Amino acid sequence: MLPICLVTGFLGTGKTTFLKNVVARNRDRKIVYLINEFSAHDVDGAVVSAENPNVVSIPGGSIFCKCLVTEFISQLTKTAEQWSDAEGIVIEASGMANPKVMEQMLAETGLDKLYRLATVISVIDPNSFLKLRHTLPNIIAQIEASDVVLINKTDRNPPEKIAETDALVRQINPAAERIQTVHCEVSVDLFAEHAPRGLQGEYAKCRDPNYATFVTGQPFNGTALAAFVLAHADCIYRVKGTLENEFFDYSTAGVSRTPQTGAVPKLAWIVKGDAEEKITAALRTF
């Protein structure tokens, strides 16, 4: 059976950075990467596929959502046929995913004859975790389902926040291994044997009222856009994609801008569910 390493974590915690590190460390191994992007604009899949050709992308929602789970099952079936000689598959779930449904989904579809859920890794940022854990329950569910929790961005958070986060993670899931990281630099056994977790979950609704997502293609000025998203940080979870000649990334950790020659403007936005109209209206006059 193909082992699965499931990588979870809220928006901007460092999942894609972790995946890029995994690809770099395992270039001599035949590993398949399945990238689930909540937005319809597939940003992460493009980033990882630039480093490794064995990438399957499923954009446009959560793989544990009713509207995408059929496609997810289909892709897993095809992957088992196409890459039967692979060492394993690494799945990056969207930041809003509740991974508790994974084991039962494999059993219900018969995919547990082809796959075993080996390791569940959750990447968290102390800043967003402490800020959002009371309002977004899937952040807690991701930790509850994990075998390994990476407390990332320790270089960008004060020691007291890191200590508080570590203590809360230990309280939520005492059995999980907790590792503090910077830029997700860590070596983890992706396909270790773990006992069945017996977790139960429900498939997410097709439209989670907590989130809204849309894509823009306007040629924003990067400096002005950074000021805009920071001014609306109370209702914007993530902005990620390309502007003219740069890659733009906003999360609760702040704004990151990286030069990228010849980029075409296209940004994926994830905002609070009740803030979409407000943000899109503001962007029309931006």
C-alpha positions in Angstrom: 0.0 0.0 0.0 1.1 3.6 -0.7 1.8 5.5 2.5 0.3 9.0 2.9 1.8 11.9 4.6 -0.9 14.5 5.2 0.3 18.1 5.8 -2.2 20.5 7.3 -2.0 24.0 8.7 -3.8 27.3 8.6 -3.1 29.9 5.9 0.4 31.3 6.0 1.8 29.0 8.6 4.5 27.6 6.2 3.0 24.5 4.6 4.3 25.3 1.1 7.8 26.1 2.6 7.7 22.8 4.4 6.8 21.1 1.1 9.6 22.8 -0.8 12.0 21.6 1.9 10.7 18.1 1.6 11.1 18.1 -2.2 14.7 19.4 -1.8 15.6 16.7 0.8 14.1 13.9 -1.3 15.1 14.5 -4.9 16.4 11.0 -5.2 13.1 9.4 -4.0 9.9 8.9 -6.1 7.4 10.7 -4.1 4.1 12.1 -5.4 2.8 15.5 -4.2 -0.9 16.3 -4.2 -1.6 20.0 -3.6 -5.1 21.2 -2.5 -5.6 24.9 -2.9 -8.7 26.5 -1.3 -8.7 29.2 -4.0 -9.6 28.4 -7.6 -6.2 30.0 -8.5 -3.6 27.2 -8.1 -0.6 29.1 -6.6 1.0 26.4 -4.4 0.8 23.6 -7.0 2.7 25.8 -9.5 5.4 26.6 -6.9 6.0 22.9 -6.0 5.8 21.7 -9.6 8.6 24.0 -10.4 10.8 21.8 -8.2 9.3 18.4 -8.9 7.3 17.0 -11.8 5.2 14.5 -9.8 2.6 17.0 -8.7 -1.2 16.7 -8.8 -3.2 19.9 -8.1 -6.8 20.1 -6.8 -7.8 23.8 -6.5 -11.1 25.4 -5.7 -12.0 24.3 -2.1 -11.1 21.7 0.5 -10.5 18.1 -0.4 -12.6 17.2 2.7 -15.5 19.3 1.4 -18.6 17.6 -0.2 -18.0 19.4 -3.5 -14.4 18.3 -3.9 -14.2 14.9 -2.2 -15.3 13.0 -5.3 -12.5 14.6 -7.3 -10.1 13.9 -4.5 -11.1 10.2 -4.4 -10.7 10.0 -8.2 -7.3 11.6 -8.1 -6.1 9.2 -5.4 -7.4 6.2 -7.5 -5.5 7.5 -10.6 -2.4 8.2 -8.5 -2.3 4.7 -7.2 -2.5 3.4 -10.8 -0.1 5.8 -12.4 2.5 5.8 -9.6 2.2 2.3 -8.2 6.0 2.2 -7.8 6.2 5.4 -5.8 7.5 5.4 -2.2 4.5 7.4 -1.0 2.3 10.4 -1.5 2.5 13.8 0.4 -0.8 15.6 0.5 -0.9 19.3 1.3 -4.5 20.0 2.4 -5.9 23.5 2.2 -5.5 25.8 5.2 -9.2 25.3 6.1 -9.2 21.5 6.0 -10.4 19.3 8.8 -8.3 16.2 8.5 -10.4 14.1 11.0 -12.4 12.7 8.1 -9.3 11.2 6.2 -9.2 7.7 7.7 -13.0 7.1 7.4 -12.9 8.4 3.8 -10.3 5.9 2.9 -12.3 3.1 4.5 -15.7 4.2 3.1 -14.3 4.3 -0.5 -12.2 1.2 -0.3 -9.0 3.3 -0.8 -7.7 1.8 2.4 -6.8 -1.2 0.2 -4.5 1.1 -1.8 -3.3 3.5 0.9 -2.4 3.8 4.5 -2.4 7.1 6.4 1.1 7.1 7.7 1.9 10.5 9.2 -0.2 13.6 9.8 1.8 16.8 10.2 0.3 20.1 11.3 2.2 23.4 10.7 1.2 26.3 13.0 2.3 29.9 13.4 2.0 31.0 17.1 0.7 34.4 16.0 -2.3 33.1 14.0 -2.9 30.1 16.2 -3.3 32.2 19.4 -5.4 34.8 17.5 -7.8 32.5 15.7 -8.0 29.2 17.7 -11.3 30.3 19.4 -13.0 31.3 16.2 -11.9 28.8 13.6 -12.4 25.2 15.0 -10.5 23.5 12.2 -7.2 24.9 13.6 -7.8 22.8 16.7 -9.0 19.8 14.7 -5.7 19.8 12.7 -3.7 19.6 15.8 -5.9 16.9 17.3 -5.4 14.7 14.2 -1.6 15.2 14.1 1.3 12.9 14.8 3.8 15.8 14.5 3.2 19.5 15.1 5.7 22.0 13.7 5.6 25.2 15.7 7.0 27.4 12.9 8.2 31.0 12.6 9.9 30.9 16.0 12.2 33.6 14.7 9.2 35.9 14.2 7.4 35.4 17.5 8.5 36.3 21.0 9.5 33.5 23.5 6.3 33.9 25.6 4.1 33.3 22.5 6.1 30.3 21.6 5.9 28.9 25.1 2.1 29.5 25.3 1.6 27.8 21.9 3.7 24.8 22.9 1.7 24.4 26.1 -1.6 24.6 24.4 -0.6 22.1 21.7 0.5 19.7 24.4 -2.8 20.1 26.1 -4.8 19.6 22.9 -2.8 16.6 21.7 -0.4 15.2 24.3 0.7 12.3 22.0 1.9 14.6 19.2 5.6 15.3 18.7 6.2 19.0 19.0 9.0 20.6 17.0 9.9 24.3 16.9 11.2 25.4 13.5 12.3 28.4 11.5 11.3 28.3 7.8 10.1 24.7 8.5 13.7 23.5 8.4 13.3 20.0 9.9 13.8 16.4 8.9 10.7 14.3 9.5 10.0 10.6 8.7 7.2 11.2 6.3 5.9 7.7 6.1 6.4 6.4 9.6 4.1 3.7 11.0 1.4 5.1 13.3 -1.5 3.2 14.9 -5.0 3.9 13.5 -6.2 7.1 15.1 -9.9 6.3 15.1 -10.8 9.9 14.4 -14.3 10.8 13.1 -15.2 13.9 11.2 -17.8 15.3 8.9 -17.3 16.5 5.4 -17.3 20.3 5.2 -20.2 22.1 3.5 -19.5 23.3 0.0 -19.5 26.9 1.2 -18.1 27.5 4.6 -19.6 30.8 5.9 -16.3 31.5 7.7 -14.5 32.1 4.4 -14.9 33.6 1.0 -12.4 33.4 -1.9 -11.9 35.3 -5.2 -9.2 36.0 -7.7 -8.1 39.4 -9.1 -6.0 40.2 -12.1 -5.5 43.9 -11.6 -1.9 45.2 -11.9 -1.6 46.5 -8.4 1.4 48.4 -7.1 3.0 46.2 -4.6 3.7 48.9 -2.0 0.2 50.2 -2.2 -1.3 46.7 -2.1 0.7 45.9 1.1 -0.7 49.0 2.7 -4.2 48.1 1.6 -4.2 44.5 3.0 -2.6 45.7 6.3 -5.3 48.3 6.7 -7.9 45.6 6.2 -6.1 42.9 8.2 -9.0 42.3 10.5 -11.0 40.7 7.6 -8.3 39.3 5.2 -6.8 35.9 5.9 -4.6 35.5 2.8 -3.5 37.2 -0.4 -1.1 35.2 -2.5 0.1 35.3 -6.1 1.9 37.4 -8.7 2.0 41.1 -9.5 4.1 42.5 -12.3 7.6 41.3 -11.7 7.0 40.1 -8.1 5.4 37.4 -6.0 3.2 38.8 -3.3 2.2 36.9 -0.2 0.2 38.2 2.8 -0.9 36.2 5.8 -1.3 37.0 9.5 2.5 36.8 9.7 2.7 39.9 7.5 3.6 40.8 3.9 6.3 39.1 1.8 7.4 40.4 -1.6 9.8 38.5 -3.8 11.1 39.7 -7.2 9.8 37.5 -10.1 10.7 38.5 -13.6 7.9 38.5 -16.2 5.1 37.7 -13.8 1.5 38.2 -14.9 -0.8 39.8 -12.3 -3.0 37.2 -10.6 -3.8 37.1 -6.9 -5.9 34.6 -4.8 -7.7 36.2 -1.9 -9.2 34.5 1.1 -11.3 36.7 3.4 -13.8 36.4 6.1 -17.1 35.1 4.7 -19.0 38.3 5.5 -16.3 40.7 4.2 -16.1 39.7 0.5 -18.4 42.5 -0.7 -16.6 45.1 1.4 -13.2 44.1 0.1 -14.1 43.7 -3.5 -15.9 47.1 -3.4 -12.8 48.7 -1.9 -10.6 47.1 -4.6 -12.7 48.5 -7.4 -11.7 52.0 -6.2 -8.2 51.1 -5.3 
